[in-house]
Amino acid sequence: MAEDLAPDTPRPRVTLGEIGLTHFAPYLMNRIMGRYNSELSARLREQGLTTAKMRTLAVLAVVPGLTINELSVYAVTEQSTMSRTLEALEKAGLVRRVERESDARVREIYLTDDGRAAFEQVWPDMHAAYAAMFTGIPEPERAAFVGTLQRILGNIRQHDF
């Protein structure tokens, strides 16, 4: 391993050109998510939603009562963007913030009935785009792929969730 080399020993370097874009996982993941988001963008616009709003509604549909910091992590959105997103969703009546019983300084975020309905309207399109990604890929291969992604996330994550 590189850590076992003497301090003055040059470390081997691999270039992106040697790996190639089609074998560089971060590039592939970005392309996949870019395509997924693009597939959904027209439908989202029809509902007055953005990708950040969709992610927020989706996360809260599964994990209600998160704080803004937790929601930012789950929705993969900068906290400043999440703050603006929540303001817009709250103004539209799609989310509500509730004072945490154990700490009045903390606000937990929940979907309203209208927020749940908005998510349920976009979910079929989200699921269709998701299913299209796995067309022709057998279930065992898909499960192995998702398991690998979970392990990668475990290797790089900065939060316990």
Protein Blocks (a to p, Z undefined) as FASTA:
>chain_A
ZZlpcfklccddddfklnopmlmmklmmmmmmmmmmmmmmmmmmmnopafklmmmmmmmm
mmghiafklmmmmnopafklmmmmmmmmmmnopaccdddfklmkbccddddfklmmmmmm
mmmmmmmmmmmmmgoiafklmmmmmmmmmmmmmmmmcbfZZ
